[in-house]
Amino acid sequence: MDRIFDQVPRKFKSDKKDKMNYEDFVWFMLSEEDKTTMRSIDYWFKVIDLDDNQIITPHEMDYFYEE
């Protein structure tokens, strides 16, 4: 959740710090509910790619597996 609210996969449109507006929430829900779309895959890839190097490493997989 921290990475989502750090706005890693997508910058929030909300004008309130650390708050999602309706559009942000819809993006999140669409990405969460249907993980078969390229938009959703891209969203979650950005969440998991901790060092933003466009590669999911074993370290990153371990990190999220531990969660």
CHARMM internal coordinates of N, CA and C (Angstrom, degrees):
IC EDIT
DIST 1 N 1 CA 1.4419
DIST 1 CA 1 C 1.5208
ANGL 1 N 1 CA 1 C 111.19
DIST 1 C 2 N 1.3204
ANGL 1 CA 1 C 2 N 115.57
DIHE 1 N 1 CA 1 C 2 N -35.65
DIST 2 N 2 CA 1.4661
ANGL 1 C 2 N 2 CA 118.22
DIHE 1 CA 1 C 2 N 2 CA -179.30
DIST 2 CA 2 C 1.5245
ANGL 2 N 2 CA 2 C 111.37
DIHE 1 C 2 N 2 CA 2 C -57.97
DIST 2 C 3 N 1.3190
ANGL 2 CA 2 C 3 N 116.88
DIHE 2 N 2 CA 2 C 3 N -42.17
DIST 3 N 3 CA 1.4738
ANGL 2 C 3 N 3 CA 119.53
DIHE 2 CA 2 C 3 N 3 CA -178.54
DIST 3 CA 3 C 1.5121
ANGL 3 N 3 CA 3 C 111.42
DIHE 2 C 3 N 3 CA 3 C -66.97
DIST 3 C 4 N 1.3044
ANGL 3 CA 3 C 4 N 116.81
DIHE 3 N 3 CA 3 C 4 N -32.81
DIST 4 N 4 CA 1.4659
ANGL 3 C 4 N 4 CA 119.79
DIHE 3 CA 3 C 4 N 4 CA 177.54
DIST 4 CA 4 C 1.5239
ANGL 4 N 4 CA 4 C 109.54
DIHE 3 C 4 N 4 CA 4 C -67.61
DIST 4 C 5 N 1.3324
ANGL 4 CA 4 C 5 N 116.55
DIHE 4 N 4 CA 4 C 5 N -45.47
DIST 5 N 5 CA 1.4590
ANGL 4 C 5 N 5 CA 119.85
DIHE 4 CA 4 C 5 N 5 CA -179.60
DIST 5 CA 5 C 1.5283
ANGL 5 N 5 CA 5 C 112.97
DIHE 4 C 5 N 5 CA 5 C -78.61
DIST 5 C 6 N 1.3130
ANGL 5 CA 5 C 6 N 117.14
DIHE 5 N 5 CA 5 C 6 N -13.28
DIST 6 N 6 CA 1.4630
ANGL 5 C 6 N 6 CA 120.21
DIHE 5 CA 5 C 6 N 6 CA 168.78
DIST 6 CA 6 C 1.5257
ANGL 6 N 6 CA 6 C 109.85
DIHE 5 C 6 N 6 CA 6 C -80.09
DIST 6 C 7 N 1.3090
ANGL 6 CA 6 C 7 N 115.55
DIHE 6 N 6 CA 6 C 7 N -2.32
DIST 7 N 7 CA 1.4646
ANGL 6 C 7 N 7 CA 124.51
DIHE 6 CA 6 C 7 N 7 CA 175.92
DIST 7 CA 7 C 1.5315
ANGL 7 N 7 CA 7 C 111.95
DIHE 6 C 7 N 7 CA 7 C 63.69
DIST 7 C 8 N 1.3207
ANGL 7 CA 7 C 8 N 114.83
DIHE 7 N 7 CA 7 C 8 N 38.07
DIST 8 N 8 CA 1.4584
ANGL 7 C 8 N 8 CA 120.02
DIHE 7 CA 7 C 8 N 8 CA 179.09
DIST 8 CA 8 C 1.5314
ANGL 8 N 8 CA 8 C 111.44
DIHE 7 C 8 N 8 CA 8 C -69.82
DIST 8 C 9 N 1.3308
ANGL 8 CA 8 C 9 N 119.08
DIHE 8 N 8 CA 8 C 9 N -52.18
DIST 9 N 9 CA 1.4676
ANGL 8 C 9 N 9 CA 117.43
DIHE 8 CA 8 C 9 N 9 CA -176.27
DIST 9 CA 9 C 1.5226
ANGL 9 N 9 CA 9 C 113.58
DIHE 8 C 9 N 9 CA 9 C -74.35
DIST 9 C 10 N 1.3422
ANGL 9 CA 9 C 10 N 116.03
DIHE 9 N 9 CA 9 C 10 N -27.02
DIST 10 N 10 CA 1.4656
ANGL 9 C 10 N 10 CA 119.39
DIHE 9 CA 9 C 10 N 10 CA -176.63
DIST 10 CA 10 C 1.5244
ANGL 10 N 10 CA 10 C 108.48
DIHE 9 C 10 N 10 CA 10 C -163.76
DIST 10 C 11 N 1.3250
ANGL 10 CA 10 C 11 N 116.23
DIHE 10 N 10 CA 10 C 11 N 131.07
DIST 11 N 11 CA 1.4598
ANGL 10 C 11 N 11 CA 120.74
DIHE 10 CA 10 C 11 N 11 CA 177.36
DIST 11 CA 11 C 1.5258
ANGL 11 N 11 CA 11 C 109.79
DIHE 10 C 11 N 11 CA 11 C -68.35
DIST 11 C 12 N 1.3212
ANGL 11 CA 11 C 12 N 116.22
DIHE 11 N 11 CA 11 C 12 N 135.42
DIST 12 N 12 CA 1.4610
ANGL 11 C 12 N 12 CA 120.94
DIHE 11 CA 11 C 12 N 12 CA 178.30
DIST 12 CA 12 C 1.5236
ANGL 12 N 12 CA 12 C 110.68
DIHE 11 C 12 N 12 CA 12 C -71.25
DIST 12 C 13 N 1.3075
ANGL 12 CA 12 C 13 N 114.99
DIHE 12 N 12 CA 12 C 13 N 145.91
DIST 13 N 13 CA 1.4627
ANGL 12 C 13 N 13 CA 121.58
DIHE 12 CA 12 C 13 N 13 CA 175.22
DIST 13 CA 13 C 1.5291
ANGL 13 N 13 CA 13 C 110.99
DIHE 12 C 13 N 13 CA 13 C -87.87
DIST 13 C 14 N 1.3140
ANGL 13 CA 13 C 14 N 115.94
DIHE 13 N 13 CA 13 C 14 N -10.90
DIST 14 N 14 CA 1.4523
ANGL 13 C 14 N 14 CA 121.31
DIHE 13 CA 13 C 14 N 14 CA -177.83
DIST 14 CA 14 C 1.5278
ANGL 14 N 14 CA 14 C 110.59
DIHE 13 C 14 N 14 CA 14 C -63.73
DIST 14 C 15 N 1.3244
ANGL 14 CA 14 C 15 N 115.83
DIHE 14 N 14 CA 14 C 15 N 143.98
DIST 15 N 15 CA 1.4648
ANGL 14 C 15 N 15 CA 119.49
DIHE 14 CA 14 C 15 N 15 CA 177.25
DIST 15 CA 15 C 1.5233
ANGL 15 N 15 CA 15 C 111.71
DIHE 14 C 15 N 15 CA 15 C -92.82
DIST 15 C 16 N 1.3359
ANGL 15 CA 15 C 16 N 116.96
DIHE 15 N 15 CA 15 C 16 N 3.73
DIST 16 N 16 CA 1.4603
ANGL 15 C 16 N 16 CA 121.76
DIHE 15 CA 15 C 16 N 16 CA 177.35
DIST 16 CA 16 C 1.5223
ANGL 16 N 16 CA 16 C 109.41
DIHE 15 C 16 N 16 CA 16 C -107.06
DIST 16 C 17 N 1.3036
ANGL 16 CA 16 C 17 N 115.61
DIHE 16 N 16 CA 16 C 17 N 127.02
DIST 17 N 17 CA 1.4669
ANGL 16 C 17 N 17 CA 121.06
DIHE 16 CA 16 C 17 N 17 CA -177.78
DIST 17 CA 17 C 1.5353
ANGL 17 N 17 CA 17 C 110.81
DIHE 16 C 17 N 17 CA 17 C -57.78
DIST 17 C 18 N 1.3283
ANGL 17 CA 17 C 18 N 114.89
DIHE 17 N 17 CA 17 C 18 N 135.75
DIST 18 N 18 CA 1.4737
ANGL 17 C 18 N 18 CA 122.72
DIHE 17 CA 17 C 18 N 18 CA 177.35
DIST 18 CA 18 C 1.5227
ANGL 18 N 18 CA 18 C 113.71
DIHE 17 C 18 N 18 CA 18 C 60.89
DIST 18 C 19 N 1.3189
ANGL 18 CA 18 C 19 N 116.87
DIHE 18 N 18 CA 18 C 19 N 26.59
DIST 19 N 19 CA 1.4655
ANGL 18 C 19 N 19 CA 121.63
DIHE 18 CA 18 C 19 N 19 CA 178.17
DIST 19 CA 19 C 1.5225
ANGL 19 N 19 CA 19 C 109.02
DIHE 18 C 19 N 19 CA 19 C -129.48
DIST 19 C 20 N 1.3238
ANGL 19 CA 19 C 20 N 114.29
DIHE 19 N 19 CA 19 C 20 N 140.08
DIST 20 N 20 CA 1.4633
ANGL 19 C 20 N 20 CA 120.60
DIHE 19 CA 19 C 20 N 20 CA 173.47
DIST 20 CA 20 C 1.5215
ANGL 20 N 20 CA 20 C 108.15
DIHE 19 C 20 N 20 CA 20 C -90.85
DIST 20 C 21 N 1.3106
ANGL 20 CA 20 C 21 N 116.23
DIHE 20 N 20 CA 20 C 21 N 140.70
DIST 21 N 21 CA 1.4589
ANGL 20 C 21 N 21 CA 117.71
DIHE 20 CA 20 C 21 N 21 CA 168.34
DIST 21 CA 21 C 1.5299
ANGL 21 N 21 CA 21 C 107.19
DIHE 20 C 21 N 21 CA 21 C -93.77
DIST 21 C 22 N 1.3021
ANGL 21 CA 21 C 22 N 116.52
DIHE 21 N 21 CA 21 C 22 N -175.15
DIST 22 N 22 CA 1.4630
ANGL 21 C 22 N 22 CA 120.64
DIHE 21 CA 21 C 22 N 22 CA -176.28
DIST 22 CA 22 C 1.5335
ANGL 22 N 22 CA 22 C 111.42
DIHE 21 C 22 N 22 CA 22 C -59.80
DIST 22 C 23 N 1.3219
ANGL 22 CA 22 C 23 N 117.04
DIHE 22 N 22 CA 22 C 23 N -44.87
DIST 23 N 23 CA 1.4687
ANGL 22 C 23 N 23 CA 120.69
DIHE 22 CA 22 C 23 N 23 CA -179.55
DIST 23 CA 23 C 1.5336
ANGL 23 N 23 CA 23 C 111.00
DIHE 22 C 23 N 23 CA 23 C -61.76
DIST 23 C 24 N 1.3122
ANGL 23 CA 23 C 24 N 117.39
DIHE 23 N 23 CA 23 C 24 N -42.01
DIST 24 N 24 CA 1.4656
ANGL 23 C 24 N 24 CA 121.13
DIHE 23 CA 23 C 24 N 24 CA 177.86
DIST 24 CA 24 C 1.5208
ANGL 24 N 24 CA 24 C 110.84
DIHE 23 C 24 N 24 CA 24 C -61.70
DIST 24 C 25 N 1.3180
ANGL 24 CA 24 C 25 N 115.03
DIHE 24 N 24 CA 24 C 25 N -43.62
DIST 25 N 25 CA 1.4586
ANGL 24 C 25 N 25 CA 120.47
DIHE 24 CA 24 C 25 N 25 CA 179.97
DIST 25 CA 25 C 1.5244
ANGL 25 N 25 CA 25 C 111.43
DIHE 24 C 25 N 25 CA 25 C -63.28
DIST 25 C 26 N 1.3229
ANGL 25 CA 25 C 26 N 117.27
DIHE 25 N 25 CA 25 C 26 N -42.20
DIST 26 N 26 CA 1.4658
ANGL 25 C 26 N 26 CA 121.18
DIHE 25 CA 25 C 26 N 26 CA 179.14
DIST 26 CA 26 C 1.5340
ANGL 26 N 26 CA 26 C 110.10
DIHE 25 C 26 N 26 CA 26 C -62.66
DIST 26 C 27 N 1.3357
ANGL 26 CA 26 C 27 N 117.80
DIHE 26 N 26 CA 26 C 27 N -43.79
DIST 27 N 27 CA 1.4662
ANGL 26 C 27 N 27 CA 121.08
DIHE 26 CA 26 C 27 N 27 CA 177.04
DIST 27 CA 27 C 1.5233
ANGL 27 N 27 CA 27 C 110.69
DIHE 26 C 27 N 27 CA 27 C -57.96
DIST 27 C 28 N 1.3356
ANGL 27 CA 27 C 28 N 114.90
DIHE 27 N 27 CA 27 C 28 N -46.49
DIST 28 N 28 CA 1.4556
ANGL 27 C 28 N 28 CA 118.94
DIHE 27 CA 27 C 28 N 28 CA 179.97
DIST 28 CA 28 C 1.5230
ANGL 28 N 28 CA 28 C 110.77
DIHE 27 C 28 N 28 CA 28 C -62.15
DIST 28 C 29 N 1.3160
ANGL 28 CA 28 C 29 N 117.50
DIHE 28 N 28 CA 28 C 29 N -47.54
DIST 29 N 29 CA 1.4671
ANGL 28 C 29 N 29 CA 120.80
DIHE 28 CA 28 C 29 N 29 CA -177.55
DIST 29 CA 29 C 1.5306
ANGL 29 N 29 CA 29 C 112.01
DIHE 28 C 29 N 29 CA 29 C -64.30
DIST 29 C 30 N 1.3003
ANGL 29 CA 29 C 30 N 117.35
DIHE 29 N 29 CA 29 C 30 N -40.75
DIST 30 N 30 CA 1.4632
ANGL 29 C 30 N 30 CA 119.76
DIHE 29 CA 29 C 30 N 30 CA 177.27
DIST 30 CA 30 C 1.5299
ANGL 30 N 30 CA 30 C 110.92
DIHE 29 C 30 N 30 CA 30 C -62.65
DIST 30 C 31 N 1.3080
ANGL 30 CA 30 C 31 N 116.03
DIHE 30 N 30 CA 30 C 31 N -40.45
DIST 31 N 31 CA 1.4691
ANGL 30 C 31 N 31 CA 120.14
DIHE 30 CA 30 C 31 N 31 CA 178.52
DIST 31 CA 31 C 1.5170
ANGL 31 N 31 CA 31 C 111.44
DIHE 30 C 31 N 31 CA 31 C -68.58
DIST 31 C 32 N 1.2999
ANGL 31 CA 31 C 32 N 115.97
DIHE 31 N 31 CA 31 C 32 N -34.26
DIST 32 N 32 CA 1.4666
ANGL 31 C 32 N 32 CA 120.82
DIHE 31 CA 31 C 32 N 32 CA -179.41
DIST 32 CA 32 C 1.5272
ANGL 32 N 32 CA 32 C 111.86
DIHE 31 C 32 N 32 CA 32 C -74.80
DIST 32 C 33 N 1.3005
ANGL 32 CA 32 C 33 N 117.28
DIHE 32 N 32 CA 32 C 33 N -42.00
DIST 33 N 33 CA 1.4679
ANGL 32 C 33 N 33 CA 121.37
DIHE 32 CA 32 C 33 N 33 CA -173.05
DIST 33 CA 33 C 1.5219
ANGL 33 N 33 CA 33 C 113.92
DIHE 32 C 33 N 33 CA 33 C -79.09
DIST 33 C 34 N 1.3066
ANGL 33 CA 33 C 34 N 117.73
DIHE 33 N 33 CA 33 C 34 N -38.15
DIST 34 N 34 CA 1.4653
ANGL 33 C 34 N 34 CA 120.39
DIHE 33 CA 33 C 34 N 34 CA -177.74
DIST 34 CA 34 C 1.5267
ANGL 34 N 34 CA 34 C 109.36
DIHE 33 C 34 N 34 CA 34 C -123.23
DIST 34 C 35 N 1.3054
ANGL 34 CA 34 C 35 N 115.51
DIHE 34 N 34 CA 34 C 35 N 91.03
DIST 35 N 35 CA 1.4598
ANGL 34 C 35 N 35 CA 120.48
DIHE 34 CA 34 C 35 N 35 CA -176.83
DIST 35 CA 35 C 1.5276
ANGL 35 N 35 CA 35 C 113.29
DIHE 34 C 35 N 35 CA 35 C -84.64
DIST 35 C 36 N 1.3205
ANGL 35 CA 35 C 36 N 116.92
DIHE 35 N 35 CA 35 C 36 N 12.89
DIST 36 N 36 CA 1.4664
ANGL 35 C 36 N 36 CA 120.30
DIHE 35 CA 35 C 36 N 36 CA -179.78
DIST 36 CA 36 C 1.5242
ANGL 36 N 36 CA 36 C 112.87
DIHE 35 C 36 N 36 CA 36 C -94.69
DIST 36 C 37 N 1.3169
ANGL 36 CA 36 C 37 N 118.54
DIHE 36 N 36 CA 36 C 37 N -10.04
DIST 37 N 37 CA 1.4664
ANGL 36 C 37 N 37 CA 120.46
DIHE 36 CA 36 C 37 N 37 CA -178.92
DIST 37 CA 37 C 1.5282
ANGL 37 N 37 CA 37 C 109.98
DIHE 36 C 37 N 37 CA 37 C -84.89
DIST 37 C 38 N 1.3093
ANGL 37 CA 37 C 38 N 116.33
DIHE 37 N 37 CA 37 C 38 N 153.78
DIST 38 N 38 CA 1.4643
ANGL 37 C 38 N 38 CA 120.49
DIHE 37 CA 37 C 38 N 38 CA 177.87
DIST 38 CA 38 C 1.5268
ANGL 38 N 38 CA 38 C 110.63
DIHE 37 C 38 N 38 CA 38 C -63.26
DIST 38 C 39 N 1.3047
ANGL 38 CA 38 C 39 N 117.58
DIHE 38 N 38 CA 38 C 39 N -35.20
DIST 39 N 39 CA 1.4660
ANGL 38 C 39 N 39 CA 121.38
DIHE 38 CA 38 C 39 N 39 CA 178.61
DIST 39 CA 39 C 1.5310
ANGL 39 N 39 CA 39 C 110.28
DIHE 38 C 39 N 39 CA 39 C -61.65
DIST 39 C 40 N 1.3152
ANGL 39 CA 39 C 40 N 116.02
DIHE 39 N 39 CA 39 C 40 N -43.71
DIST 40 N 40 CA 1.4567
ANGL 39 C 40 N 40 CA 120.93
DIHE 39 CA 39 C 40 N 40 CA 179.43
DIST 40 CA 40 C 1.5302
ANGL 40 N 40 CA 40 C 111.32
DIHE 39 C 40 N 40 CA 40 C -69.03
DIST 40 C 41 N 1.3038
ANGL 40 CA 40 C 41 N 116.97
DIHE 40 N 40 CA 40 C 41 N -42.81
DIST 41 N 41 CA 1.4679
ANGL 40 C 41 N 41 CA 121.22
DIHE 40 CA 40 C 41 N 41 CA 178.68
DIST 41 CA 41 C 1.5290
ANGL 41 N 41 CA 41 C 109.88
DIHE 40 C 41 N 41 CA 41 C -59.99
DIST 41 C 42 N 1.3154
ANGL 41 CA 41 C 42 N 116.57
DIHE 41 N 41 CA 41 C 42 N -43.95
DIST 42 N 42 CA 1.4639
ANGL 41 C 42 N 42 CA 121.38
DIHE 41 CA 41 C 42 N 42 CA 178.28
DIST 42 CA 42 C 1.5285
ANGL 42 N 42 CA 42 C 110.82
DIHE 41 C 42 N 42 CA 42 C -62.86
DIST 42 C 43 N 1.3138
ANGL 42 CA 42 C 43 N 116.71
DIHE 42 N 42 CA 42 C 43 N -43.00
DIST 43 N 43 CA 1.4626
ANGL 42 C 43 N 43 CA 122.28
DIHE 42 CA 42 C 43 N 43 CA 179.38
DIST 43 CA 43 C 1.5250
ANGL 43 N 43 CA 43 C 110.57
DIHE 42 C 43 N 43 CA 43 C -58.00
DIST 43 C 44 N 1.3305
ANGL 43 CA 43 C 44 N 116.98
DIHE 43 N 43 CA 43 C 44 N -53.17
DIST 44 N 44 CA 1.4585
ANGL 43 C 44 N 44 CA 120.70
DIHE 43 CA 43 C 44 N 44 CA -176.31
DIST 44 CA 44 C 1.5234
ANGL 44 N 44 CA 44 C 112.45
DIHE 43 C 44 N 44 CA 44 C -72.10
DIST 44 C 45 N 1.3200
ANGL 44 CA 44 C 45 N 116.68
DIHE 44 N 44 CA 44 C 45 N -30.41
DIST 45 N 45 CA 1.4668
ANGL 44 C 45 N 45 CA 119.71
DIHE 44 CA 44 C 45 N 45 CA 175.38
DIST 45 CA 45 C 1.5242
ANGL 45 N 45 CA 45 C 109.31
DIHE 44 C 45 N 45 CA 45 C -60.65
DIST 45 C 46 N 1.3302
ANGL 45 CA 45 C 46 N 116.91
DIHE 45 N 45 CA 45 C 46 N -45.02
DIST 46 N 46 CA 1.4681
ANGL 45 C 46 N 46 CA 120.99
DIHE 45 CA 45 C 46 N 46 CA 179.74
DIST 46 CA 46 C 1.5236
ANGL 46 N 46 CA 46 C 111.43
DIHE 45 C 46 N 46 CA 46 C -64.31
DIST 46 C 47 N 1.3094
ANGL 46 CA 46 C 47 N 117.17
DIHE 46 N 46 CA 46 C 47 N -33.62
DIST 47 N 47 CA 1.4666
ANGL 46 C 47 N 47 CA 119.83
DIHE 46 CA 46 C 47 N 47 CA 177.18
DIST 47 CA 47 C 1.5282
ANGL 47 N 47 CA 47 C 109.91
DIHE 46 C 47 N 47 CA 47 C -65.20
DIST 47 C 48 N 1.3149
ANGL 47 CA 47 C 48 N 117.60
DIHE 47 N 47 CA 47 C 48 N -43.33
DIST 48 N 48 CA 1.4646
ANGL 47 C 48 N 48 CA 122.55
DIHE 47 CA 47 C 48 N 48 CA -174.18
DIST 48 CA 48 C 1.5305
ANGL 48 N 48 CA 48 C 113.05
DIHE 47 C 48 N 48 CA 48 C -80.07
DIST 48 C 49 N 1.3118
ANGL 48 CA 48 C 49 N 117.36
DIHE 48 N 48 CA 48 C 49 N -28.62
DIST 49 N 49 CA 1.4718
ANGL 48 C 49 N 49 CA 121.61
DIHE 48 CA 48 C 49 N 49 CA -178.46
DIST 49 CA 49 C 1.5342
ANGL 49 N 49 CA 49 C 109.84
DIHE 48 C 49 N 49 CA 49 C -76.23
DIST 49 C 50 N 1.3182
ANGL 49 CA 49 C 50 N 116.45
DIHE 49 N 49 CA 49 C 50 N 83.29
DIST 50 N 50 CA 1.4580
ANGL 49 C 50 N 50 CA 122.52
DIHE 49 CA 49 C 50 N 50 CA -172.29
DIST 50 CA 50 C 1.5246
ANGL 50 N 50 CA 50 C 114.09
DIHE 49 C 50 N 50 CA 50 C -61.82
DIST 50 C 51 N 1.3224
ANGL 50 CA 50 C 51 N 117.47
DIHE 50 N 50 CA 50 C 51 N -36.51
DIST 51 N 51 CA 1.4644
ANGL 50 C 51 N 51 CA 119.98
DIHE 50 CA 50 C 51 N 51 CA -177.86
DIST 51 CA 51 C 1.5320
ANGL 51 N 51 CA 51 C 113.32
DIHE 50 C 51 N 51 CA 51 C -98.82
DIST 51 C 52 N 1.3216
ANGL 51 CA 51 C 52 N 115.91
DIHE 51 N 51 CA 51 C 52 N 6.90
DIST 52 N 52 CA 1.4692
ANGL 51 C 52 N 52 CA 122.00
DIHE 51 CA 51 C 52 N 52 CA 175.36
DIST 52 CA 52 C 1.5338
ANGL 52 N 52 CA 52 C 113.00
DIHE 51 C 52 N 52 CA 52 C 54.15
DIST 52 C 53 N 1.3319
ANGL 52 CA 52 C 53 N 115.67
DIHE 52 N 52 CA 52 C 53 N 40.89
DIST 53 N 53 CA 1.4622
ANGL 52 C 53 N 53 CA 119.36
DIHE 52 CA 52 C 53 N 53 CA 179.00
DIST 53 CA 53 C 1.5356
ANGL 53 N 53 CA 53 C 112.64
DIHE 52 C 53 N 53 CA 53 C -104.69
DIST 53 C 54 N 1.3357
ANGL 53 CA 53 C 54 N 116.15
DIHE 53 N 53 CA 53 C 54 N 10.31
DIST 54 N 54 CA 1.4671
ANGL 53 C 54 N 54 CA 122.71
DIHE 53 CA 53 C 54 N 54 CA 177.84
DIST 54 CA 54 C 1.5282
ANGL 54 N 54 CA 54 C 113.41
DIHE 53 C 54 N 54 CA 54 C 68.18
DIST 54 C 55 N 1.3385
ANGL 54 CA 54 C 55 N 116.39
DIHE 54 N 54 CA 54 C 55 N 19.63
DIST 55 N 55 CA 1.4646
ANGL 54 C 55 N 55 CA 122.19
DIHE 54 CA 54 C 55 N 55 CA 177.96
DIST 55 CA 55 C 1.5237
ANGL 55 N 55 CA 55 C 107.74
DIHE 54 C 55 N 55 CA 55 C -136.26
DIST 55 C 56 N 1.3294
ANGL 55 CA 55 C 56 N 115.75
DIHE 55 N 55 CA 55 C 56 N 133.34
DIST 56 N 56 CA 1.4667
ANGL 55 C 56 N 56 CA 119.91
DIHE 55 CA 55 C 56 N 56 CA 173.63
DIST 56 CA 56 C 1.5305
ANGL 56 N 56 CA 56 C 106.91
DIHE 55 C 56 N 56 CA 56 C -91.20
DIST 56 C 57 N 1.3053
ANGL 56 CA 56 C 57 N 115.54
DIHE 56 N 56 CA 56 C 57 N 112.96
DIST 57 N 57 CA 1.4686
ANGL 56 C 57 N 57 CA 121.40
DIHE 56 CA 56 C 57 N 57 CA -176.35
DIST 57 CA 57 C 1.5283
ANGL 57 N 57 CA 57 C 110.42
DIHE 56 C 57 N 57 CA 57 C -93.69
DIST 57 C 58 N 1.3213
ANGL 57 CA 57 C 58 N 116.68
DIHE 57 N 57 CA 57 C 58 N 164.38
DIST 58 N 58 CA 1.4678
ANGL 57 C 58 N 58 CA 119.25
DIHE 57 CA 57 C 58 N 58 CA 175.20
DIST 58 CA 58 C 1.5320
ANGL 58 N 58 CA 58 C 112.55
DIHE 57 C 58 N 58 CA 58 C -57.71
DIST 58 C 59 N 1.3203
ANGL 58 CA 58 C 59 N 116.72
DIHE 58 N 58 CA 58 C 59 N -35.56
DIST 59 N 59 CA 1.4726
ANGL 58 C 59 N 59 CA 120.31
DIHE 58 CA 58 C 59 N 59 CA 177.57
DIST 59 CA 59 C 1.5337
ANGL 59 N 59 CA 59 C 110.79
DIHE 58 C 59 N 59 CA 59 C -59.68
DIST 59 C 60 N 1.3053
ANGL 59 CA 59 C 60 N 117.04
DIHE 59 N 59 CA 59 C 60 N -44.52
DIST 60 N 60 CA 1.4711
ANGL 59 C 60 N 60 CA 121.00
DIHE 59 CA 59 C 60 N 60 CA 179.84
DIST 60 CA 60 C 1.5287
ANGL 60 N 60 CA 60 C 111.18
DIHE 59 C 60 N 60 CA 60 C -66.89
DIST 60 C 61 N 1.3090
ANGL 60 CA 60 C 61 N 115.86
DIHE 60 N 60 CA 60 C 61 N -39.26
DIST 61 N 61 CA 1.4624
ANGL 60 C 61 N 61 CA 118.86
DIHE 60 CA 60 C 61 N 61 CA 176.93
DIST 61 CA 61 C 1.5276
ANGL 61 N 61 CA 61 C 110.66
DIHE 60 C 61 N 61 CA 61 C -63.61
DIST 61 C 62 N 1.3183
ANGL 61 CA 61 C 62 N 116.69
DIHE 61 N 61 CA 61 C 62 N -43.72
DIST 62 N 62 CA 1.4653
ANGL 61 C 62 N 62 CA 120.75
DIHE 61 CA 61 C 62 N 62 CA 177.62
DIST 62 CA 62 C 1.5277
ANGL 62 N 62 CA 62 C 111.33
DIHE 61 C 62 N 62 CA 62 C -60.85
DIST 62 C 63 N 1.3050
ANGL 62 CA 62 C 63 N 115.67
DIHE 62 N 62 CA 62 C 63 N -43.31
DIST 63 N 63 CA 1.4658
ANGL 62 C 63 N 63 CA 120.59
DIHE 62 CA 62 C 63 N 63 CA -178.94
DIST 63 CA 63 C 1.5337
ANGL 63 N 63 CA 63 C 111.20
DIHE 62 C 63 N 63 CA 63 C -56.46
DIST 63 C 64 N 1.3196
ANGL 63 CA 63 C 64 N 116.49
DIHE 63 N 63 CA 63 C 64 N -48.02
DIST 64 N 64 CA 1.4575
ANGL 63 C 64 N 64 CA 119.39
DIHE 63 CA 63 C 64 N 64 CA -177.72
DIST 64 CA 64 C 1.5352
ANGL 64 N 64 CA 64 C 112.16
DIHE 63 C 64 N 64 CA 64 C -79.25
DIST 64 C 65 N 1.3043
ANGL 64 CA 64 C 65 N 116.56
DIHE 64 N 64 CA 64 C 65 N -26.91
DIST 65 N 65 CA 1.4534
ANGL 64 C 65 N 65 CA 119.01
DIHE 64 CA 64 C 65 N 65 CA 175.52
DIST 65 CA 65 C 1.5378
ANGL 65 N 65 CA 65 C 110.41
DIHE 64 C 65 N 65 CA 65 C -65.22
DIST 65 C 66 N 1.3209
ANGL 65 CA 65 C 66 N 115.44
DIHE 65 N 65 CA 65 C 66 N -39.88
DIST 66 N 66 CA 1.4604
ANGL 65 C 66 N 66 CA 120.94
DIHE 65 CA 65 C 66 N 66 CA 178.70
DIST 66 CA 66 C 1.5241
ANGL 66 N 66 CA 66 C 111.72
DIHE 65 C 66 N 66 CA 66 C -62.84
DIST 66 C 67 N 1.3052
ANGL 66 CA 66 C 67 N 116.83
DIHE 66 N 66 CA 66 C 67 N -35.14
DIST 67 N 67 CA 1.4731
ANGL 66 C 67 N 67 CA 121.21
DIHE 66 CA 66 C 67 N 67 CA 179.19
DIST 67 CA 67 C 1.4990
ANGL 67 N 67 CA 67 C 109.59
DIHE 66 C 67 N 67 CA 67 C -60.19
END
COOR INIT
IC SEED 1 N 1 CA 1 C
IC BUILD
